[in-house]
Structure formats: structure tokens, C-alpha cells
Amino acid sequence: MSVIISLVIVILGGFSAIRIILGLLLANIHQIIYLTKVRREKYAPLVSVIIPAYNDEKTIVACVSSVMKQTYLNRQVIIVNDGSDDATKNILDSINKKIYSSNSVKRLFEDSIPYKERFIIVNQPNSGKSIALNNGIKNYAKGELITVLDADSELKPNFLANMINHFQSTNVVAVAANVRIKRALNLIELVQYIEYLVGYQLKSSEQMLNLEYIIGGIGSTFRRTIMEAVNLYDTDTVTEDIDLTMKLLRKFGNTSYKFCYAFDCVVSTPAVHNFRQLIKQRYRWKFGRFRALIKHRKLIFNKKLNLYSITLSWWKLPKVFFEEFLLLIEPVILIWMSIIIFIHCDFSIIFSILIIYFIFAIDTIIVESISTKVKLKLTLVSPFTYLFLYIINIVDFICLVRCIANFREILLKKGHSKWTHVER
């Protein structure tokens, strides 16, 4: 039995190393191919930026400001205030008055749509995030492309200008953005900063293998006609972004249509401040992903290979459940591995894992467009990358146990896309 467990540990460790190395290689290849092929002049569609907001008085000004500072002017901004009971509405009214009274709307937008439709604030009764998004898209959006932005996040100035380049091919229907943590002031925030940095580096490899199935809600961009074809966002989910992506995949497949990742479209979001709030956030994510996978289970092991890629239907989606199983038994594997290491006084496995993740982190940091000061700080802590990411593993394990305990709720078809703010 001990030999079997030891063999499993070696196989899993080797698989993890190969996955990281192959992922980095494919990610770099994808970025090089994209940068050599992209055309930058011919395609200039109207982009409607939809910002759903609920009690975002602390962040809404910076969020809207980041959109107004975009270098790409053929855009429309729609902010849907979902019945906020703080100062959000008053702040938005002030922004609206300032923009129109100073004629900023003429300078900051192109004339492709009527004057009063370029910057719109919608106030509605509190109904949930999905309904707020649907209201903004269905009743106010005029753009060929829809960019969805959380009210606590900020776009880099060239975000929209870079994003439209990813839609030059007409078979591209949805593109995920490159999400970054704004700043890290404590250990938990630093863990998230590094997690996002290295995690999103691997998303380019997912596009190369055609297995992207989550177009995240922060900065995600879609063709409006494609969204309308599936009746926009469902309201029976706690993770509307995952659910929408899988609904689009079911409808259109991913062989003729493409779901992509834009490494050059950077959007920043605040970190969760403490361990308890991180668990709250990640539990919602895991709960919602399980519900979406069960709801759209026909995607898994689907035999319509002309519609769904083998890498998605027969590899990526089934692997999600396998990885959750491995996470569940990980404490047993970890304990056994520790016993073997101390009995034989062989720490080569630990050192190998630390070195692989250190190289992974350094490779990611080098190509990042961040200040030299931040790069230096990240380089100094990069030897601890695996240990930092293991904190996320612990959070995921706790959330998985909670999901198993509440599996009946996951199986229920009823639900509501309500706001679940965490402390930031």
C-alpha cells in the first residue's frame, strides 16, 4: 500500500511540473503569435461598457474615471445602480452632472451615437447583479461589443483599444481580460496578488488548447448579438459569468466560435483583506462553478466533436471534478509524503516543487508591465511562491468541504444572482 501511495505522489508531482512547464511554453507561444498577427487599424466598433453597481461608494469614482480615461473613444458608458442604499446614487448623479455640464461628453466620446446616449446612469430597485446587467444591455446598450466591469475595478488606459483587436476575427465571441490585484498590504493580499499574476499567465495556454470555459466578470467582453441569442444572463446563479460562458458554449460550441483570453487587456481589482472574507469569496466561486457544471452537464463527454473540442469536453471539464477529488484527499497525500520525507531524510521533492514554482514566478514577473520597484519586491518573495499558493489551496479545501456539506443546494435549480460583497 505504501508503494502505491508513494507512486501516486510521484506521478501527481510530475504531472504538476509538466503542466506548469507546458503551460508557460504554450502561453508564451500564444502571446508571440498574437503580437505578430494582430492588425490595429481596420476594426473600430462601438463598445458599450456596462458597470453594475451596488453600495460601491468607495470605488465607483475610480472605476468610472478609468473608463473615461480610455484612449479608445468609440465607446458608450452605462452604469446601472441596483438600488444602492449608501452614497453611490448621489456620487453617480454628481459625475453625470459634471460630465454633461462641462461638455466632457463631446471630448471623451465619438459621435457614433446620440449625445445623451453616450454616458447613461440607470437607477433601478435592488434586483440582483444579473438583472442589473440585463437591464443595461437590453434597454440601453448600442455597442457591437459589450464590456462588463465591476464597480470596484479599474481598466488600464489602453484596455478597450487592445480589446477590440481580439475581435477582428468574426468567429471570436467572448474574451476574458487579464485581471490584476491593485495592491498588497498584508500577507493575504500578497497571496492573491501572486495567485492572479501566475494564474492568468497560464490562461493563454488554455486558449492555445481551446479549453477556455470561464470568461470572468471583470472586464469580460462579448459580441452583443451573441449574448442576445442566449437571452443574456440567467438569474438563477451566484456566478453569472461562469454560467453565461457555459450557456454560450452549449449554444455555439467552441470549434467554429472562439472563447479567448486577452493578456494585453489589464484590469485591476482590490484584494480581499482577510482569510475569513477570502473563504466567503471563494466559496461563492466554487459553489457557482459546481452549479454551472451540473446545469450545463451536457457539455461534459459530449460526442458532438464538430461542435465541442475534445480538449474542453473530454479533458478540461471532467478534469475539474478530478482535481476537486485530489484536493479532497490532499491532506492524506500530504501527511504520507511528509512521513516518507522525514523517514528517509530526502527533501528533494520539496526542493523540486519550490524551484519549479520559483522559476514559474520569475518567468511571469519578467514579462509583466509593472514598475521596477514592484518587480524587485516580487522577485524577493518569489522563492516562496508555492507556499503562498498553498494558502489558496487551504481556502479551496475549506470551500470544497462546505460545498459537499451543502450539495443539495447546489443541485437545486432555484437560485438568485444577488450581491455578495466582501470586505475590500
C-alpha positions, 0 to 999 in steps of 0.5 A: 500500500505504501508503494502505491501511495508513494507512486501516486505522489510521484506521478501527481508531482510530475504531472504538476511540473509538466503542466506548469512547464507546458503551460508557460511554453504554450502561453508564451507561444500564444502571446508571440503569435498574437503580437505578430498577427494582430492588425490595429487599424481596420476594426473600430466598433462601438463598445458599450461598457456596462458597470453594475453597481451596488453600495460601491461608494468607495470605488465607483469614482475610480472605476468610472474615471478609468473608463473615461480615461480610455484612449479608445473613444468609440465607446458608450458608458452605462452604469446601472445602480441596483438600488444602492442604499449608501452614497453611490446614487448621489456620487453617480448623479454628481459625475453625470452632472459634471460630465454633461455640464462641462461638455466632457461628453463631446471630448471623451466620446465619438459621435457614433451615437446620440449625445445623451446616449453616450454616458447613461446612469440607470437607477433601478430597485435592488434586483440582483447583479444579473438583472442589473446587467440585463437591464443595461444591455437590453434597454440601453446598450448600442455597442457591437461589443459589450464590456462588463466591469465591476464597480470596484475595478479599474481598466488600464488606459489602453484596455478597450483599444487592445480589446477590440483587436481580439475581435477582428476575427468574426468567429471570436465571441467572448474574451476574458481580460487579464485581471490584476490585484491593485495592491498588497498590504498584508500577507493575504493580499500578497497571496492573491496578488501572486495567485492572479499574476501566475494564474492568468499567465497560464490562461493563454495556454488554455486558449492555445488548447481551446479549453477556455470555459470561464470568461470572468466578470471583470472586464469580460467582453462579448459580441452583443448579438451573441449574448442576445441569442442566449437571452443574456444572463440567467438569474438563477446563479451566484456566478453569472459569468461562469454560467453565461460562458457555459450557456454560450458554449452549449449554444455555439460550441467552441470549434467554429466560435472562439472563447479567448483570453486577452493578456494585453487587456489589464484590469485591476481589482482590490484584494480581499483583506482577510482569510475569513472574507477570502473563504466567503469569496471563494466559496461563492466561486466554487459553489457557482462553478459546481452549479454551472457544471451540473446545469450545463452537464451536457457539455461534459463527454459530449460526442458532438466533436464538430461542435465541442473540442475534445480538449474542453469536453473530454479533458478540461471539464471532467478534469475539474471534478478530478482535481476537486477529488485530489484536493479532497484527499490532499491532506492524506497525500500530504501527511504520507509524503511528509512521513516518507520525507522525514523517514528517509531524510530526502527533501528533494521533492520539496526542493523540486516543487519550490524551484519549479514554482520559483522559476514559474514566478520569475518567468511571469514577473519578467514579462509583466508591465509593472514598475521596477520597484514592484518587480524587485519586491516580487522577485524577493518573495518569489522563492516562496511562491508555492507556499503562498499558493498553498494558502489558496489551496487551504481556502479551496479545501475549506470551500470544497468541504462546505460545498459537499456539506451543502450539495443539495443546494447546489443541485437545486435549480432555484437560485438568485444572482444577488450581491455578495460583497466582501470586505475590500 
